[in-house]
C-alpha cells in the first residue's frame, strides 16, 4: 500500500512540495526514527503534522458539502446494507439452513454409529475378561475350570444398557431425517440472518481495531474516523465484481432499501455532548442488564421456560406414570413415536399407549399431566392422532414454552380497514392459535354455537362473523337478541330484521320473524329446485353457488341469535302457536313458547343449510336448559370460551369434542378472548385468541356496509325502511335549508311563497325546477316549518304572508318552530 504525499495540504507558510511516494509496506518496526523524521519534514511552521492537516481538509470538505461528503454518505449507507445482510435473500439463507441441518445430522449419525460399535466391542472384552477371571479363581481353588458363567457382570449390564440407549437414539435420529427437508421457519431464517449480521459487524470492528494496532496513528479519535474507510473496504470485498473486475458503482437492491445517513450524522464528530450522552446511556443500560434484579428476573424466566421442556422420551413416559395415565409396569409398552420435536413456541410429541388403553384415557387427565410436567393446564393441548398412521391408542401432545401462550394485546381485525368482503370466498379472519398460526373460519353449509362465561369474548367473536357479513352486500342479516343494549345497535342500518329484548311482545315478534325467515328459506329451496330442473349446470347438486349467492332473490342469510338463554326464559312464560307444517296433524296449536322457539331455531339450521342460510347462536349460561341438545346437535361448528367445569364444556362442544381433548374448562381468567373452536371435522379442535373489533370500529364498518348495499340494491327490510325515513328527514331539512339560502342570496330576511319558489328554482334547479307556490307551502309545512304568517310590508303589499328567515333557521337548527 502506498500513499502519495501530494495529498497532504501545505502548512500555513509552506509552499506545496513535489509529489513523492512512501511505501508503508516496507516500513519495519525498527524504523521508528525514520518515520518520525518523515513526519517532522512535513510539518509546517506551526508544528502541525500532515495527518492533522489532512483531517482538517476532510472535515472542511464535509462542511462544504463536497464530493467527499456525498461519497461518505453513500459509503455509510452501503456499509449498513452489507452489515445488515440486506442483499442476502431468504432463499439463500434457507438453503444454508438445510445444508447445515444435513451436515449436523450426518455428523451426529457418524458419532452415534461409532459409539454403538465401541460399546459392542467393550461388551465383548468385558465378557472375555470376566470369564477368564472366574476360571482363574476356580483353578486356584483346585477345582475344574468350568464354562464361563451365564450371568453378566455389573460392568457388562451397564454397557448393555448404554448400548440399547445408543441404538434407540440412533433409530430416533434416523426417523428425524424427514425433518431435514422441511422448509425452514421464518424464525430460523431470522436467526440465520442475525447470525450473519453479527459476524459482519464483528469483522468490521475487528478491521478497524486491527488497523489501529498496525498503523502508528497519534490520535485515537482519528482512528475512529477511519471507520468509514474500513467499512467501504469490507463492503467492496463483499460485492460481486462486474465484467471489468471492478465493484459495481451502486449497491443494487440492498442499497435501495438501506437507510440514508443524514448529513448532520456525517458532520458530527465522534466527541462532544451527544457522543458523551450516548456512551453514558450505553453504560447505564449495561449496568441495568447486569443488576441483581435483572439477573434474577432472567433466571426466573429461564427456569419457567425450562420447566416446560423434557429432556427425552423417558422423561415424558415418567410424567405419564406420575399423572396416572399409565402404570409403572407399562413404561416399556409405552412408546414415543418418532422424536420429541420443537413446534412453534413449544414442543410436541406423539405417544403410543400400551395395547388396550385408548387415547381418551390420557386426554381426560390433561390437568394431572400438566402437574407432572410442572406447567399450567392451559399450556397443554392433547388430541387423538388422526393422521393416516394414527389409531385409537395414540395421542398428540403439544406444550407451550411460556405459561400463557395467548398473552399480548388483542390483534385488530383486518376487516376494520376492508372496503368490502367476499363472505363466501374469503371466510372470516378469526384469530391466532398458540403456535402463531392464523385461522380463517368458513360458515358455508353450517351454523355456529358459541358459549362461555360472561365477559370472556363471546360477542366479540360473533361480531367478527357479523362484520364479514356486513361488508358483503349479498348477505342478508337478521339479528335477534334477548337483551337490549349497544352491542348490536350498529347493525340497525344493515339488518333485514332487528329485534331485541325478552318481553312477551318481543318474543312474539321474534316468533313471527323466524316463521317468515324459514318460509323464505323454503321458497329459496323451491327456486333452486326449479333452476336445477331447468338447467342442472346452474344449480349443481341443488345447492346455492357463489354466482347465485350474489342474486338479490337468492343471497345468503346470516341469523344471529344473542343471549339465547334470555330468549328461552322469556318464551317459557308465554304460549306460542306452532305453524301448520310443524304440527303432526297439520293443525297449529298453542303451547309453551320455549320448545317452540328451540324448534324454530333448529329447523332454520336444518332447512337453510343448502340455500345459503347460516346461524350464529350465542349463550352465556351453558347448561342443559339454555343449550338444549336438539339445538346443539344441528350446529356443526362450536366455540367455547372459559367455563367452570367439564360438564359445561360438554354442553357447548359436545361429549365427543371434550373426550378428544377440547378443554375450555382449563382456561383461566387471564384468557379473555381465547376460545376453543371445534369445526366438527376430522382434524378436531384448536384454541385461538380471537381478533378484535370494538364498537366504534363496528359502527363505521356498518355504515360502509349500508353504502355497499345501497349501491348493489340489496338493502331490505327494516334497514331499508330506516333509510327511507332518514332520507325523508334529509329531504325535509333540505327544502328549509334551500329556502334560507335563497333569502340570503337575495339579501332579504323574509319572503312570500310566490317570490321564494322561483328563487329556489333558480338557486337549485336540479331539485326545485318544477317548484310552485302551492307545492312549496305543502313541503315546508311537512318539514315542520308550519304555515305562512304575516311578515309585514313586502313587495308593495302592506300585510303580506310568507316566512321569516329567523323562523326557518330555528326549525333548521332543531329548535321548536
Secondary structure as GFF3:
##gff-version 3
##sequence-region A 1 817
A	DSSP	beta_strand	2	4	.	.	.	ID=ss1
A	DSSP	three_ten_helix	5	7	.	.	.	ID=ss2
A	DSSP	beta_strand	21	23	.	.	.	ID=ss3
A	DSSP	three_ten_helix	24	26	.	.	.	ID=ss4
A	DSSP	alpha_helix	32	41	.	.	.	ID=ss5
A	DSSP	alpha_helix	50	63	.	.	.	ID=ss6
A	DSSP	alpha_helix	67	83	.	.	.	ID=ss7
A	DSSP	alpha_helix	90	140	.	.	.	ID=ss8
A	DSSP	alpha_helix	154	175	.	.	.	ID=ss9
A	DSSP	three_ten_helix	176	181	.	.	.	ID=ss10
A	DSSP	alpha_helix	186	214	.	.	.	ID=ss11
A	DSSP	alpha_helix	220	225	.	.	.	ID=ss12
A	DSSP	alpha_helix	227	238	.	.	.	ID=ss13
A	DSSP	alpha_helix	253	257	.	.	.	ID=ss14
A	DSSP	alpha_helix	263	267	.	.	.	ID=ss15
A	DSSP	alpha_helix	272	289	.	.	.	ID=ss16
A	DSSP	alpha_helix	292	307	.	.	.	ID=ss17
A	DSSP	alpha_helix	313	322	.	.	.	ID=ss18
A	DSSP	three_ten_helix	328	333	.	.	.	ID=ss19
A	DSSP	beta_strand	335	342	.	.	.	ID=ss20
A	DSSP	beta_strand	346	352	.	.	.	ID=ss21
A	DSSP	alpha_helix	359	363	.	.	.	ID=ss22
A	DSSP	alpha_helix	366	373	.	.	.	ID=ss23
A	DSSP	three_ten_helix	377	379	.	.	.	ID=ss24
A	DSSP	beta_strand	380	384	.	.	.	ID=ss25
A	DSSP	beta_strand	394	400	.	.	.	ID=ss26
A	DSSP	three_ten_helix	414	416	.	.	.	ID=ss27
A	DSSP	alpha_helix	423	426	.	.	.	ID=ss28
A	DSSP	beta_strand	428	433	.	.	.	ID=ss29
A	DSSP	beta_strand	438	441	.	.	.	ID=ss30
A	DSSP	beta_strand	448	451	.	.	.	ID=ss31
A	DSSP	alpha_helix	458	470	.	.	.	ID=ss32
A	DSSP	beta_strand	475	481	.	.	.	ID=ss33
A	DSSP	three_ten_helix	489	493	.	.	.	ID=ss34
A	DSSP	beta_strand	497	500	.	.	.	ID=ss35
A	DSSP	alpha_helix	504	534	.	.	.	ID=ss36
A	DSSP	three_ten_helix	536	542	.	.	.	ID=ss37
A	DSSP	alpha_helix	546	549	.	.	.	ID=ss38
A	DSSP	beta_strand	556	562	.	.	.	ID=ss39
A	DSSP	alpha_helix	564	572	.	.	.	ID=ss40
A	DSSP	beta_strand	575	577	.	.	.	ID=ss41
A	DSSP	beta_strand	590	592	.	.	.	ID=ss42
A	DSSP	alpha_helix	593	607	.	.	.	ID=ss43
A	DSSP	three_ten_helix	609	611	.	.	.	ID=ss44
A	DSSP	beta_strand	613	619	.	.	.	ID=ss45
A	DSSP	alpha_helix	629	632	.	.	.	ID=ss46
A	DSSP	beta_strand	637	640	.	.	.	ID=ss47
A	DSSP	alpha_helix	646	653	.	.	.	ID=ss48
A	DSSP	alpha_helix	655	659	.	.	.	ID=ss49
A	DSSP	three_ten_helix	664	666	.	.	.	ID=ss50
A	DSSP	beta_strand	674	678	.	.	.	ID=ss51
A	DSSP	beta_strand	685	690	.	.	.	ID=ss52
A	DSSP	alpha_helix	695	712	.	.	.	ID=ss53
A	DSSP	alpha_helix	717	745	.	.	.	ID=ss54
A	DSSP	beta_strand	750	751	.	.	.	ID=ss55
A	DSSP	alpha_helix	753	763	.	.	.	ID=ss56
A	DSSP	alpha_helix	765	768	.	.	.	ID=ss57
A	DSSP	alpha_helix	773	780	.	.	.	ID=ss58
A	DSSP	pi_helix	781	785	.	.	.	ID=ss59
A	DSSP	beta_strand	789	794	.	.	.	ID=ss60
A	DSSP	beta_strand	797	804	.	.	.	ID=ss61
A	DSSP	alpha_helix	805	812	.	.	.	ID=ss62
###
